[in-house]
Amino acid sequence: MQLKFHTVTIEDLMPQDHFLRRLEAALDLSFVRVETAHLYSRRYGRPPIDPVVLVKYLLVGFLYGIPSERQIEQRIQTDVALRWYLGLDLFDRVPDHSTISQLRRRKPSFRKIFRRLFEEVVGAVRRQGSG
C-alpha cells in the first residue's frame, strides 16, 4: 500500500455552490457578539465558545432537522461543510453537546438571550430565502 500526502484546506473541500456559503455571505451574525458581550467574563473561567459559533451550531440543527445537541455535534464532526460554516478547521474540536445543553438549562440569562437571537437569525434566514 502506498500512502500519498496532499496539502488541502477545508476551504478547498467546501463546494463553491454550497448553500452554507450563500448563507454565510448573506447573514451577518456580528451583532451576536455585541448582544452577548455582557454575559462573558474576560478574567474568570475557561475560554468561552464564540457566541456566533453557538448560534450557528443551533442553526445547523434547525436547518438540517437535527433534533438534539448530541446529534448536531456528531454531524459537525463528520461534515466538512458544517465545520466550514462554524469556522472550524479539519482537526479543530467541535463544541461539546453537553456544554450547549448546560448553557440552555442552567443559565437563564444565556437561555433568554440566545433564544431571542436564534429567533432573529431564523427570521433573517427565512427573509433571505424569500427575497
Residue pairs with C-beta under 8 A, 6 or more apart in sequence:
9 89
10 80
10 83
10 84
10 88
10 89
10 90
11 84
13 80
13 84
14 20
14 21
14 80
14 81
14 84
15 21
15 81
18 81
20 81
20 82
20 84
20 85
23 85
23 125
23 128
24 85
26 128
27 121
27 124
27 125
27 128
29 52
29 55
29 56
29 121
30 52
32 51
32 52
32 55
32 117
32 121
33 50
33 51
33 52
35 51
35 113
35 117
36 51
36 113
36 114
36 117
39 51
39 109
39 110
39 113
40 48
40 51
49 95
49 99
50 87
51 114
52 87
53 86
53 87
53 95
54 95
54 100
54 103
54 114
55 114
55 117
55 118
55 121
56 85
56 86
56 87
57 69
57 72
57 76
57 86
57 95
57 100
58 72
58 100
58 114
58 118
59 118
59 121
59 122
59 125
60 66
60 72
60 75
60 76
60 82
60 85
60 86
61 67
61 68
61 69
61 71
61 72
62 118
62 122
63 125
64 75
66 72
66 75
68 97
69 97
69 98
69 100
69 101
70 97
72 97
72 100
73 94
73 95
73 96
73 97
75 82
76 82
76 83
76 86
76 88
76 94
77 94
80 90
83 89
83 90
83 92
83 94
86 94
88 94
103 110
103 111
103 114
104 110
104 111
104 114
105 111
